[in-house]
Amino acid sequence: MKTVRLGADELAPAIEALARGELVAFPTETVYGLGAHGLKASAVSRIFAVKGRPQDNPLILHVLDQEGLERLASPGGVNRWALSLTEAFWPGPLTVVVPAASEVPREVTAGLTTVAVRAPSHPIARALIAGIAAPIAAPSANLSGRPSPTAFSAAWEDLAGRVPYIIDGGRCEVGVESTVVDCTTSPVTILRPGGISVEMVASVVGEVQFPRPGGPARSPGMKYRHYAPQKELIWLVAADSGSLAQARRGVLSPYGRAAVIAPDGVSVPEGWPAYSLGPDEASAARELFEAIRQMDQTDADVIVVMWASERGLGRAVANRLEKAASMKVVL
């Protein structure tokens, strides 16, 4: 299949393709998404085939506003928690899980009785939703298990030749996927930390809880290994030069050169590739996936990511590293 790059002012072919049941990769404020008409089961099924995604991994439906959420929820399914959270954070990187309406395809929900819904803030994503006058089902625009794409080049690397159109919207602002909150439990359950911090969610709803191990995956990102590069990735739960030196003498001794991804201020041995995550948690969230992809292309023997913070968006960064790393080392 020939894949065409579209610019932000060339959306008509993408809208027509989505309406026909084809797939389109497009930018959101979190990561690039691989989109299909969310109410057409045959179109949604193509997402799983193109990505190599397990069928029991549910998808998120993208809408414009609370009215779109109401149409996808069962009667009375949008409770006070869902209303409060969407009023506070939509459009933006927050997904709410509510009881699903009967018209939501089983392919979207993975057979669950609930559906995950969010309203993106990116103008291209919103123009596509408005253009087909329907929700768009969209996981990240990568091959299953790979780091999520936060730049056009990464989406092109994974999906060129697999979809008819990829829209170039530059770099994504947030860099990690949306926070997913299950509003059917009391208190609400944070199924996946993301672009809205746990603290921000709690400021609206009060008490929150986290899922217990086991049971069905009620949200994307809960069940399978994600975000993994081709090289081995070691997560060092530390963020200082002394810890890197200690790891070099210990856990890294079997390797030659390491590609190091770390916050500002970490000294990297001469000759080792390095990528800075920046000065804070928001910067790290924005840079993480691109850093992993770029360091995976170096000639280093292993990738080392140094990260210790779980403040704010730091929790989302830690969550992604937990799934991407083949080894976690606490120093």
MARLUMFI-302964 format. One record per residue (C-alpha): residue number from 1; x, y, z. Coordinates in nm, 4 decimals. Layout:
BEGIN
(NUM; (X; Y; Z))
...
//
This chain:
BEGIN
(1; (0.0000; 0.0000; 0.0000))
(2; (0.1225; 0.3489; -0.0846))
(3; (0.1135; 0.5827; 0.2142))
(4; (0.0693; 0.9567; 0.1583))
(5; (0.1919; 1.2246; 0.3997))
(6; (-0.0708; 1.4929; 0.4579))
(7; (-0.0169; 1.8351; 0.6081))
(8; (-0.2399; 2.0035; 0.8637))
(9; (-0.4247; 2.1890; 0.5856))
(10; (-0.4851; 1.8754; 0.3745))
(11; (-0.7361; 1.6855; 0.5861))
(12; (-1.0138; 1.6238; 0.3306))
(13; (-0.8619; 1.2971; 0.1947))
(14; (-0.8174; 1.1672; 0.5500))
(15; (-1.1749; 1.2497; 0.6452))
(16; (-1.3040; 1.0748; 0.3318))
(17; (-1.0875; 0.7697; 0.4083))
(18; (-1.2135; 0.7449; 0.7659))
(19; (-1.5729; 0.7745; 0.6476))
(20; (-1.5109; 0.4835; 0.4065))
(21; (-1.3804; 0.2649; 0.6881))
(22; (-1.0075; 0.3057; 0.6183))
(23; (-0.7373; 0.3863; 0.8740))
(24; (-0.5538; 0.7159; 0.9181))
(25; (-0.2634; 0.8017; 1.1492))
(26; (-0.2900; 1.1494; 1.2996))
(27; (-0.1444; 1.3628; 1.5805))
(28; (-0.3061; 1.4266; 1.9163))
(29; (-0.1678; 1.6286; 2.2045))
(30; (-0.0537; 1.3027; 2.3725))
(31; (0.0875; 1.0750; 2.0985))
(32; (0.0083; 0.9995; 1.7355))
(33; (-0.3027; 0.7837; 1.6988))
(34; (-0.4076; 0.5184; 1.4485))
(35; (-0.7694; 0.6056; 1.3802))
(36; (-1.0777; 0.4305; 1.2456))
(37; (-1.4479; 0.5191; 1.2356))
(38; (-1.5390; 0.4197; 1.5881))
(39; (-1.8877; 0.2882; 1.5141))
(40; (-1.7904; 0.0662; 1.2189))
(41; (-1.6834; -0.2746; 1.3498))
(42; (-1.5053; -0.3713; 1.0290))
(43; (-1.2987; -0.0512; 1.0366))
(44; (-1.2071; -0.0974; 1.4028))
(45; (-1.0980; -0.4549; 1.3318))
(46; (-0.8401; -0.3226; 1.0853))
(47; (-0.6617; -0.1447; 1.3700))
(48; (-0.5820; -0.4752; 1.5372))
(49; (-0.4605; -0.6284; 1.2116))
(50; (-0.2348; -0.3351; 1.1183))
(51; (-0.0821; -0.2948; 1.4641))
(52; (-0.0614; -0.6645; 1.5489))
(53; (-0.2617; -0.5728; 1.8592))
(54; (-0.4235; -0.8425; 2.0769))
(55; (-0.8022; -0.8509; 2.0329))
(56; (-0.8644; -0.8409; 2.4098))
(57; (-0.6975; -0.4996; 2.4457))
(58; (-0.9786; -0.2359; 2.4427))
(59; (-0.9609; 0.0904; 2.2498))
(60; (-1.0404; 0.4519; 2.3337))
(61; (-1.3113; 0.6388; 2.1430))
(62; (-1.2311; 1.0036; 2.0708))
(63; (-1.5125; 1.2599; 2.0735))
(64; (-1.5464; 1.6372; 2.0743))
(65; (-1.7273; 1.6999; 2.4027))
(66; (-1.9587; 1.5744; 2.6766))
(67; (-2.2420; 1.5391; 2.4255))
(68; (-2.0294; 1.2874; 2.2396))
(69; (-1.9661; 1.1032; 2.5651))
(70; (-2.3380; 1.0865; 2.6433))
(71; (-2.4062; 0.9221; 2.3054))
(72; (-2.1550; 0.6457; 2.3750))
(73; (-2.2660; 0.5749; 2.7330))
(74; (-2.5626; 0.3660; 2.8374))
(75; (-2.8647; 0.5652; 2.9655))
(76; (-2.7662; 0.7272; 3.2937))
(77; (-2.4111; 0.5964; 3.2563))
(78; (-2.2387; 0.9345; 3.2784))
(79; (-2.2313; 0.9840; 3.6550))
(80; (-2.1168; 1.2811; 3.8627))
(81; (-1.7539; 1.1654; 3.8611))
(82; (-1.7420; 1.1462; 3.4819))
(83; (-1.9149; 1.4835; 3.4503))
(84; (-1.6833; 1.6533; 3.6995))
(85; (-1.3683; 1.5138; 3.5419))
(86; (-1.4646; 1.5988; 3.1861))
(87; (-1.5723; 1.9485; 3.2899))
(88; (-1.2327; 1.9982; 3.4501))
(89; (-1.0014; 1.8421; 3.1919))
(90; (-1.1723; 1.8215; 2.8510))
(91; (-1.0600; 1.8706; 2.5892))
(92; (-0.7325; 1.7207; 2.7033))
(93; (-0.5380; 1.4080; 2.7988))
(94; (-0.7989; 1.2437; 3.0210))
(95; (-1.0053; 0.9331; 2.9376))
(96; (-1.3122; 0.8282; 3.1360))
(97; (-1.4505; 0.4752; 3.1470))
(98; (-1.8308; 0.4553; 3.1591))
(99; (-2.0989; 0.1892; 3.0885))
(100; (-2.1175; 0.1408; 2.7120))
(101; (-2.4162; 0.2098; 2.4894))
(102; (-2.5414; -0.0777; 2.2772))
(103; (-2.4183; 0.0882; 1.9555))
(104; (-2.0533; 0.0733; 2.0627))
(105; (-1.8916; -0.2150; 1.8715))
(106; (-1.7617; -0.5111; 2.0667))
(107; (-1.4324; -0.4642; 1.8808))
(108; (-1.3870; -0.1324; 2.0654))
(109; (-1.4675; -0.2612; 2.4139))
(110; (-1.2963; -0.6027; 2.3807))
(111; (-1.6237; -0.7543; 2.4985))
(112; (-1.6466; -0.5471; 2.8173))
(113; (-1.9638; -0.3675; 2.9265))
(114; (-1.7728; -0.0389; 2.9543))
(115; (-1.6196; 0.1993; 2.7030))
(116; (-1.3235; 0.4376; 2.7349))
(117; (-1.3822; 0.7881; 2.5926))
(118; (-1.1805; 1.1074; 2.5672))
(119; (-1.1966; 1.4442; 2.3926))
(120; (-0.8560; 1.5405; 2.2462))
(121; (-0.7484; 1.9019; 2.2324))
(122; (-0.5295; 1.8808; 1.9215))
(123; (-0.6938; 2.0762; 1.6347))
(124; (-0.6184; 1.8077; 1.3735))
(125; (-0.7747; 1.5322; 1.5833))
(126; (-1.0808; 1.7483; 1.6475))
(127; (-1.1162; 1.8365; 1.2790))
(128; (-1.1182; 1.4669; 1.1864))
(129; (-1.3848; 1.3842; 1.4463))
(130; (-1.5996; 1.6751; 1.3290))
(131; (-1.5380; 1.5801; 0.9667))
(132; (-1.6854; 1.2303; 0.9961))
(133; (-1.9434; 1.3364; 1.2580))
(134; (-1.8629; 1.0251; 1.4591))
(135; (-1.6190; 0.9084; 1.7257))
(136; (-1.2755; 0.7892; 1.6184))
(137; (-1.1292; 0.4744; 1.7730))
(138; (-0.7561; 0.5261; 1.8067))
(139; (-0.4746; 0.3554; 1.9936))
(140; (-0.1185; 0.4827; 1.9462))
(141; (0.0084; 0.4796; 1.5856))
(142; (0.2865; 0.2262; 1.6366))
(143; (0.3322; -0.1444; 1.5842))
(144; (0.2130; -0.3240; 1.8954))
(145; (0.4749; -0.3296; 2.1705))
(146; (0.6915; -0.0531; 2.0212))
(147; (0.7414; 0.2912; 2.1792))
(148; (0.4485; 0.5208; 2.1091))
(149; (0.5154; 0.7797; 1.8361))
(150; (0.5357; 1.1420; 1.9459))
(151; (0.6707; 1.2715; 1.6136))
(152; (0.5594; 1.2241; 1.2540))
(153; (0.8854; 1.0437; 1.1712))
(154; (0.8125; 0.7735; 1.4309))
(155; (0.4577; 0.7144; 1.3037))
(156; (0.5933; 0.6969; 0.9485))
(157; (0.8644; 0.4508; 1.0529))
(158; (0.6091; 0.2052; 1.1907))
(159; (0.3093; 0.2500; 0.9613))
(160; (0.4281; 0.3610; 0.6160))
(161; (0.2994; 0.1043; 0.3687))
(162; (0.0276; -0.0108; 0.6105))
(163; (-0.2205; 0.2802; 0.5993))
(164; (-0.3227; 0.5197; 0.3193))
(165; (-0.2561; 0.8461; 0.5065))
(166; (-0.0359; 0.9740; 0.7890))
(167; (-0.0921; 1.3362; 0.8895))
(168; (0.2134; 1.5403; 0.9883))
(169; (0.1369; 1.7535; 1.2928))
(170; (0.4916; 1.7898; 1.4254))
(171; (0.5837; 1.6865; 1.7780))
(172; (0.3164; 1.6014; 2.0343))
(173; (0.2875; 1.8412; 2.3264))
(174; (0.2277; 1.5974; 2.6152))
(175; (0.4234; 1.2917; 2.4985))
(176; (0.2564; 1.0191; 2.7055))
(177; (-0.0908; 0.8787; 2.6569))
(178; (-0.3978; 1.0013; 2.8422))
(179; (-0.4775; 0.9246; 3.2030))
(180; (-0.7569; 0.6650; 3.2156))
(181; (-1.0078; 0.6885; 3.5018))
(182; (-1.2736; 0.4226; 3.5609))
(183; (-1.5787; 0.6167; 3.6753))
(184; (-1.7882; 0.3045; 3.7364))
(185; (-1.6163; 0.2306; 4.0695))
(186; (-1.6352; 0.4057; 4.4053))
(187; (-1.3913; 0.5635; 4.4567))
(188; (-1.2859; 0.6074; 4.0947))
(189; (-0.9998; 0.3869; 3.9763))
(190; (-0.6985; 0.5240; 3.7910))
(191; (-0.6361; 0.2496; 3.5385))
(192; (-0.3449; 0.4234; 3.3650))
(193; (-0.1496; 0.7320; 3.4737))
(194; (-0.0910; 0.9765; 3.1929))
(195; (-0.1106; 1.3370; 3.0830))
(196; (-0.3325; 1.4450; 3.3751))
(197; (-0.1595; 1.3747; 3.7058))
(198; (-0.3087; 1.1629; 3.9824))
(199; (-0.2988; 1.4705; 4.2037))
(200; (-0.5076; 1.6658; 3.9528))
(201; (-0.7671; 1.3885; 3.9337))
(202; (-0.7847; 1.3688; 4.3132))
(203; (-0.8343; 1.7454; 4.3346))
(204; (-1.1645; 1.7000; 4.1490))
(205; (-1.3022; 1.3691; 4.2818))
(206; (-1.1302; 1.3326; 4.6195))
(207; (-1.0276; 0.9760; 4.6954))
(208; (-0.8879; 0.7592; 4.4156))
(209; (-0.7760; 0.3971; 4.3976))
(210; (-0.5596; 0.1830; 4.1702))
(211; (-0.6466; -0.1516; 4.0121))
(212; (-0.5665; -0.4802; 4.1775))
(213; (-0.3619; -0.7346; 3.9812))
(214; (-0.5582; -0.9799; 3.7688))
(215; (-0.8974; -0.9536; 3.6056))
(216; (-0.9843; -0.8236; 3.2587))
(217; (-0.7998; -0.5256; 3.1123))
(218; (-1.0499; -0.2387; 3.1402))
(219; (-0.8186; 0.0063; 2.9676))
(220; (-0.5435; 0.0105; 2.7059))
(221; (-0.1965; -0.0318; 2.8498))
(222; (-0.2891; -0.2597; 3.1397))
(223; (-0.2190; -0.6119; 3.0209))
(224; (0.0673; -0.6404; 2.7726))
(225; (0.4276; -0.5311; 2.7512))
(226; (0.4444; -0.1945; 2.5779))
(227; (0.6856; 0.0704; 2.4562))
(228; (0.9824; -0.1681; 2.4167))
(229; (1.2775; -0.0892; 2.1875))
(230; (1.4694; -0.3573; 1.9989))
(231; (1.7677; -0.3185; 2.2320))
(232; (1.7506; -0.4293; 2.5920))
(233; (1.6325; -0.1454; 2.8151))
(234; (1.7446; -0.1193; 3.1775))
(235; (1.5613; 0.1195; 3.4083))
(236; (1.7808; 0.2635; 3.6827))
(237; (1.5617; 0.4081; 3.9578))
(238; (1.8048; 0.6924; 4.0206))
(239; (1.8861; 1.0274; 3.8635))
(240; (2.2414; 1.1246; 3.9580))
(241; (2.5871; 1.0747; 3.8107))
(242; (2.7096; 0.8731; 4.1083))
(243; (2.4366; 0.6150; 4.0579))
(244; (2.5298; 0.5782; 3.6913))
(245; (2.8937; 0.5219; 3.7889))
(246; (2.7819; 0.2618; 4.0438))
(247; (2.5683; 0.0864; 3.7830))
(248; (2.8599; 0.0886; 3.5379))
(249; (3.0676; -0.1071; 3.7898))
(250; (2.7790; -0.3422; 3.8648))
(251; (2.4722; -0.4194; 3.6529))
(252; (2.6166; -0.2607; 3.3380))
(253; (2.9549; -0.4348; 3.3589))
(254; (2.8558; -0.7180; 3.1190))
(255; (2.7826; -0.4609; 2.8482))
(256; (3.0098; -0.2399; 2.6435))
(257; (2.8688; 0.1044; 2.5690))
(258; (2.5300; 0.2139; 2.6959))
(259; (2.2970; 0.4733; 2.5449))
(260; (2.1862; 0.6822; 2.8414))
(261; (1.8518; 0.8606; 2.8754))
(262; (1.8494; 1.0791; 3.1856))
(263; (1.7339; 1.4115; 3.3306))
(264; (1.9520; 1.7196; 3.2997))
(265; (2.2688; 1.7148; 3.5091))
(266; (2.3691; 1.3485; 3.4779))
(267; (2.7284; 1.3067; 3.3554))
(268; (2.7609; 1.0365; 3.0897))
(269; (3.0918; 0.8581; 3.0157))
(270; (3.2748; 0.9847; 2.7074))
(271; (3.1719; 0.8019; 2.3921))
(272; (2.8314; 0.6914; 2.5251))
(273; (2.5283; 0.8211; 2.3318))
(274; (2.3002; 1.0339; 2.5495))
(275; (1.9565; 1.1953; 2.5359))
(276; (1.8387; 1.4483; 2.7924))
(277; (1.4884; 1.4197; 2.9368))
(278; (1.5080; 1.7830; 3.0382))
(279; (1.4713; 1.9593; 3.3730))
(280; (1.1359; 1.8341; 3.5030))
(281; (0.8601; 1.5731; 3.4901))
(282; (0.6622; 1.7404; 3.2102))
(283; (0.9707; 1.7577; 2.9904))
(284; (1.0545; 1.3941; 3.0618))
(285; (0.7033; 1.2835; 2.9653))
(286; (0.7283; 1.4787; 2.6396))
(287; (1.0709; 1.3378; 2.5481))
(288; (1.0633; 0.9770; 2.6750))
(289; (0.9323; 0.7862; 2.3730))
(290; (1.1353; 0.9863; 2.1214))
(291; (1.4435; 0.9330; 2.3373))
(292; (1.3912; 0.5560; 2.3416))
(293; (1.3435; 0.5450; 1.9645))
(294; (1.6522; 0.7548; 1.8944))
(295; (1.8777; 0.5660; 2.1345))
(296; (1.7546; 0.2388; 1.9842))
(297; (1.9110; 0.3490; 1.6549))
(298; (2.2593; 0.3998; 1.8011))
(299; (2.5357; 0.1371; 1.8037))
(300; (2.5273; 0.1098; 2.1847))
(301; (2.4883; -0.2348; 2.3401))
(302; (2.2071; -0.1450; 2.5792))
(303; (1.9739; 0.1445; 2.6629))
(304; (1.9779; 0.2797; 3.0184))
(305; (1.7001; 0.5098; 3.1379))
(306; (1.7559; 0.6933; 3.4653))
(307; (1.4353; 0.8024; 3.6352))
(308; (1.3244; 0.8179; 3.9986))
(309; (1.0414; 1.0727; 4.0277))
(310; (0.6737; 0.9818; 4.0642))
(311; (0.5600; 1.3413; 4.1208))
(312; (0.2999; 1.4729; 3.8778))
(313; (0.3691; 1.3374; 3.5297))
(314; (0.6662; 1.1499; 3.6743))
(315; (0.4258; 0.8721; 3.7700))
(316; (0.3288; 0.8306; 3.4029))
(317; (0.6955; 0.8177; 3.3034))
(318; (0.7610; 0.5496; 3.5654))
(319; (0.4559; 0.3531; 3.4478))
(320; (0.5848; 0.3490; 3.0879))
(321; (0.9317; 0.2412; 3.2000))
(322; (0.7830; -0.0397; 3.4086))
(323; (0.6329; -0.1828; 3.0893))
(324; (0.9261; -0.1108; 2.8555))
(325; (1.2181; -0.2295; 3.0695))
(326; (1.3604; -0.5781; 3.0617))
(327; (1.5281; -0.5033; 3.3964))
(328; (1.4531; -0.2579; 3.6785))
(329; (1.7393; -0.1693; 3.9123))
(330; (1.6817; 0.0300; 4.2303))
(331; (1.9949; 0.2134; 4.3469))
//
